[in-house]
Structure formats: C-alpha cells, structure tokens
Amino acid sequence: MQANSSQNGLFSPIEIRNLTLKNRIVASAMCQYSAIRGAPTNWHLDHHALFAVGGVALGFTEATAVEERGRITHACTGIWDDCHIEPFRQIAEIYHRNGALAGMQLAHAGRKASCTIRSGGGEYLTETSGPEPKWETIAPSSIAFGKNEAFPKELTQPEIQEVVAAWAEAARRTEEAGFDVLEIHGAHGYLINQFLSPITNGRKDKYGGSLANRIRFALEVVDAVRSNWPSEKPLFFRLSSIDGVADGWTIEESIQLAKLLGEHGVDVVDCSAGGILHWIDTQLLTVGEGYQVPYAERIRSEAQIATMAVGLILSASHADQIIRTGQADLIALARTILFDPFWTLHAAQELGADPDFGMWPKQYRGSLSSWYRRSFLESLQNEKQR
Ligand SMILES: Cc1cc2nc3c(=O)[nH]c(=O)nc-3n(C[C@H](O)[C@H](O)[C@H](O)COP(=O)(O)O)c2cc1C
C-alpha cells in the first residue's frame, strides 16, 4: 500500500506518493451539464469554490471526456484538446488557493455517450430530442444499452489503441493544467466498465472472454495514463465493485483487478458500484446508508491497496468510524456536500477536531468562534438545564 496514514480518524492527514491530503474528505466527481464544447464554465468555478472553501482535502472534477465522442452529453466537460487546458487550470487554482488538492476525473462514456442533458445519461439523443445532434457511440461489442436504443460501434483493435492513446494525451493535459491527482473513471457502466463486464463485453479476441482478457483494456489505459502522469502524483481508479446484475462483474473480480491496479501504479481504488444496465435492472444492489463501504473494506484488506468509500455516507461519526476501523482510507461525498458544502467544517466541530475554528477561512474565523461560543453553545447549555 503506497498510502501512509500518520494517525487514524477523519481529520488525520494521509500521504499518498509525494502529496499530503490534510484530511480524509474528498469531493466526489459530479457532472454539472454546464460545459461549452467541453470547456468548464463559470458555474464550474463556483461549484468547486464551494468545496474548496468548505474544507475538503481534495476535490474532483466531473467525468471529463478524453475524446469528444466520449462525453455523456453535449454539456459534459472534456479535455480532448489543448484548448481545454487553460479553463481547467482555473479549477485547479481554486483548490490550491484554498489549501486543497485538485483532482481530475478522466472518463469515456462508450455506449453511454450521446445522451440528453435532461436525464444525464440513459436517454439517447435522437433526431427529435432537441437541437443537439446525436453521434456514433463506441463499445467493446455492439450491444445496446437498452431496448430501442442505438447499437454502439464495436471497436477494432487498432481503434482500441487510438482510444488508449487519447487517455494518455488527456493525462498530459491534466498535468499541464496543474492538477495534483488523476482519477480514471472505470465505473458506472462507462467504456472501461463495458470492457470489464461480461454483460457488455462479448468479444472473442484478446480483449474479451477470460478475466485476464476483459481487464486488458483497463490496464492498458492505466499504463498509458501513468506514462504521462508524474510518478510523484497519485493515481486513483474508480471501479464499480459489482455490476449488481445477474451474471455481471463480481467483487471477487474487483479484488483480482485491484491487486493488478496496484502493481500498475494505481494508489487508491475508489469503490463505487452499478451502472452497467438501467437502474431498474439492478437487482443485487441494496441501496442504504454506506451501502458500498463493504466493497471498499474487502478490496482494501484482500488486495492490499488504499481505498476510497463512497455512497450515502451522511454523518461525521459514520465517516470517522469508517476511517478509524480501517474500512477505507478516504471518504468521497457527492450529494452529502451538495446539501452542505461546509460539511467538512461542520464535521470537524462535531468531532471536536477544530475547537478554535482554525480550519475555517481566516476571514470567517474570529466572527464564528465567538458567535459559536456565545450563542450556540450557551443555548445548548440552557436547553440541557431546562
Ligand atoms: C449530480 C451528480 C453527478 C455525478 N456525476 C458523477 C461523475 O461525473 N462521475 C462519477 O464517477 N460519479 C458521479 N456521480 C456519482 C457520485 O460521485 C457518487 O459516487 C454518488 O452520488 C454516491 O455518493 P453520494 O451518496 O454522496 O451522493 C454523480 C452524482 C451526482 C449526485
């Protein structure tokens, strides 16, 4: 395991390669459907500023396409061209200005591309769905995502190599844009997941069939990205730990893959689940508080690699317990910090990790600490005495 924790608990720092995350809280990737020709816009700056000021150690961009045809929708971000470097640099700078690290999530939607913004994936663009034209999607096999939906083009082996090269170029641009951490999106039924899963991969060549063949594309992408991503910077891999459908990708396969990811230079496996089929087809995944944490725990202990837990992690005490009990090394939050972008700072109060408001921006600190002591704590005290 490359990651090195100096002490346990949600507010203990962790070293990964040459970087230190100041706590264990990470803003998870979240599509905003607000990009213009792949470039992030002012909304993205505001969105990331909330989390950076709110005290996360690291914040990830939304799924950012390595190829134009790899976007989920017309409004998704991409980094398939050098013109995208500058707008992304502004996002990285927001995190740095606020004492946090900037993460880029690179992605390719494969057969789940060319969708309408409304659904954010799942409803394909058609001739009648609006002004935006649809485009041809690609996949390991020509298997449609759902009934009455377009068949993706099956990639030839030379075309697979072109896609792998696009990941490498995107990694180079991510480095040029000043990001600290790169995450490869291998989950949620997107292109890498489509190669991993027997549901979507029916190939008969060296990229299909056995586990060794189905993981080949993922490992080629990791190698290509690592070759253009500095060795001192961490590399994360988001995995759907299980497909959650009958005959799909399993947790045992995830453990096998995670061991190899570590050998190929991945530092943290971000343990998500599902997405290979429409949610209504997902029968084996019971969604509840912390429902994906057991995957992070198993992968961490059985593959001996650092993991990030994600999915309905709501309370500070639960997040802290996940870290203290060694179920995961990091906690990724999405809706939880959309609801409360200052969740990290509030969690620190609740857990007693920041009694002097030292984690807050210095401009807020003095006002808040006196207000908190006088108003908030006193009213709590009075309530107890009543
Ligand atoms: C608005 C929104 C957009 C999302 N976009 C992405 C994305 O771009 N990439 C990704 O890997 N996951 C994406 N997700 C999934 C989240 O990163 C996270 O895994 C999931 O929401 C579970 O965490 P939560 O319960 O804290 O929301 C998105 C989730 C939300 C709510």
The ligand as a Gaussian input file, in Angstrom:
#p B3LYP/6-31G(d) Opt

LIG

0 1
 C      -25.115000      15.399000      -9.575000
 C      -24.236000      14.159000      -9.594000
 C      -23.345000      13.971000     -10.636000
 C      -22.488000      12.859000     -10.634000
 N      -21.510000      12.757000     -11.608000
 C      -20.559000      11.813000     -11.482000
 C      -19.411000      11.824000     -12.300000
 O      -19.198000      12.726000     -13.115000
 N      -18.505000      10.828000     -12.153000
 C      -18.675000       9.845000     -11.223000
 O      -17.825000       8.957000     -11.116000
 N      -19.732000       9.827000     -10.412000
 C      -20.663000      10.798000     -10.491000
 N      -21.694000      10.839000      -9.602000
 C      -21.725000       9.849000      -8.504000
 C      -21.074000      10.426000      -7.254000
 O      -19.719000      10.756000      -7.471000
 C      -21.183000       9.452000      -6.068000
 O      -20.452000       8.305000      -6.364000
 C      -22.622000       9.066000      -5.758000
 O      -23.505000      10.163000      -5.886000
 C      -22.745000       8.470000      -4.352000
 O      -22.315000       9.399000      -3.376000
 P      -23.372000      10.297000      -2.503000
 O      -24.307000       9.313000      -1.855000
 O      -22.509000      11.051000      -1.534000
 O      -24.096000      11.172000      -3.467000
 C      -22.577000      11.903000      -9.599000
 C      -23.530000      12.081000      -8.583000
 C      -24.332000      13.198000      -8.551000
 C      -25.304000      13.379000      -7.409000

